[in-house]
Amino acid sequence: MSRKSKPTHWENLVTILGHFGVGVVLDIGAHKGEYGGYLRRAGWTGRIVSFEPQSAVRPALEERAAADGNWQVAPAMALGREDGEIALNISAETDMSSALPLADSAMRFTPSSATVGRETVPVRRLASVFGDYVRDGDTVFVKADTQGYESAVLDGAGPVMARIAGWQLELSIEPIYEGETGWREMLGRMEALGYAAHLFIPGYFSRHIARQLQIDGVFMRAAAG
């Protein structure tokens, strides 16, 4: 008798989205659309709205989304705690670009991520743009992969937090950016906001120091299930 293969992390995530009746995923820090691609390959068919401020990677994201009738790309903007402008530190590894500077210690385990430039982009609070992309009755899930800036994204969501059924947040076990909130504090914050941990997905692993540096945590509102 053959054994069924175990579900992937992404298939488990799609199971969670289905269980909670999520209809739209706000993909913050979309880069080139990798996250949306993972969701689609794992069977997610709901609506995706992607946010990405970096001009160098937006064409790839827009091309990917254009081939999918249920995937929208928002105008170029970062999401943070206030409306205005912000300077992004552009990394040689563009998926490591951040509003926060790299910590000095980061060069020890991710030397290829050195900052190579800066780009000034609009920044908006999630609460300011939420109504532009979320319909009445939508059950909303927010993924924030903003390279240490996730706490600021949460700050900017305050007035609409009750509308958000779940979050996926990148959490750093070893600090990579100056001023980022530690993973233990983030776990406590999500619990205080009324969300329970449902899934952890391995993220960046450094072969330089043989250590897991980042994980993604999936948190769902306790009352939502």
Secondary structure as the mmCIF struct_conf table of DSSP 4:
data_model
#
loop_
_struct_conf.conf_type_id
_struct_conf.id
_struct_conf.beg_label_comp_id
_struct_conf.beg_label_asym_id
_struct_conf.beg_label_seq_id
_struct_conf.end_label_comp_id
_struct_conf.end_label_asym_id
_struct_conf.end_label_seq_id
HELX_LH_PP_P HELX_LH_PP_P1 SER A 2 THR A 8
HELX_RH_AL_P HELX_RH_AL_P1 HIS A 9 HIS A 19
TURN_TY1_P TURN_TY1_P1 PHE A 20 GLY A 21
STRN STRN1 VAL A 24 ILE A 28
BEND BEND1 GLY A 29 GLY A 29
TURN_TY1_P TURN_TY1_P2 HIS A 31 GLY A 33
HELX_RH_AL_P HELX_RH_AL_P2 GLU A 34 ARG A 41
TURN_TY1_P TURN_TY1_P3 ALA A 42 GLY A 43
BEND BEND2 GLY A 46 GLY A 46
STRN STRN2 ARG A 47 PHE A 51
TURN_TY1_P TURN_TY1_P4 SER A 55 VAL A 57
HELX_RH_AL_P HELX_RH_AL_P3 ARG A 58 ALA A 66
TURN_TY1_P TURN_TY1_P5 ALA A 67 ALA A 67
TURN_TY1_P TURN_TY1_P6 GLY A 69 ASN A 70
STRN STRN3 TRP A 71 VAL A 73
HELX_LH_PP_P HELX_LH_PP_P2 ALA A 74 PRO A 75
BEND BEND3 ALA A 76 ALA A 76
STRN STRN4 ALA A 78 GLY A 80
BEND BEND4 ARG A 81 ASP A 83
STRN STRN5 GLY A 84 SER A 91
BEND BEND5 ALA A 92 GLU A 93
HELX_RH_3T_P HELX_RH_3T_P1 THR A 94 MET A 96
STRN STRN6 SER A 98 SER A 98
BEND BEND6 ALA A 99 LEU A 100
HELX_LH_PP_P HELX_LH_PP_P3 PRO A 101 PRO A 101
STRN STRN7 LEU A 102 LEU A 102
HELX_LH_PP_P HELX_LH_PP_P4 ALA A 103 ALA A 103
TURN_TY1_P TURN_TY1_P7 ASP A 104 SER A 105
HELX_RH_AL_P HELX_RH_AL_P4 ALA A 106 PHE A 109
HELX_RH_3T_P HELX_RH_3T_P2 PRO A 111 SER A 113
STRN STRN8 THR A 115 ARG A 125
HELX_RH_AL_P HELX_RH_AL_P5 LEU A 126 TYR A 133
TURN_TY1_P TURN_TY1_P8 ASP A 136 GLY A 137
STRN STRN9 VAL A 140 ALA A 144
TURN_TY1_P TURN_TY1_P9 GLN A 147 GLY A 148
HELX_RH_AL_P HELX_RH_AL_P6 GLU A 150 ASP A 155
TURN_TY1_P TURN_TY1_P10 GLY A 156 ALA A 157
HELX_RH_3T_P HELX_RH_3T_P3 GLY A 158 ARG A 163
STRN STRN10 ILE A 164 SER A 172
BEND BEND7 ILE A 173 GLU A 174
STRN STRN11 TYR A 177 TYR A 177
TURN_TY1_P TURN_TY1_P11 GLU A 178 GLY A 179
HELX_LH_PP_P HELX_LH_PP_P5 GLU A 180 GLY A 182
HELX_RH_AL_P HELX_RH_AL_P7 TRP A 183 ALA A 192
TURN_TY1_P TURN_TY1_P12 LEU A 193 GLY A 194
STRN STRN12 TYR A 195 PRO A 202
STRN STRN13 PHE A 205 SER A 206
TURN_TY1_P TURN_TY1_P13 ARG A 207 ALA A 210
STRN STRN14 ARG A 211 GLN A 212
STRN STRN15 GLN A 214 ARG A 221
HELX_RH_3T_P HELX_RH_3T_P4 ALA A 222 ALA A 224
#
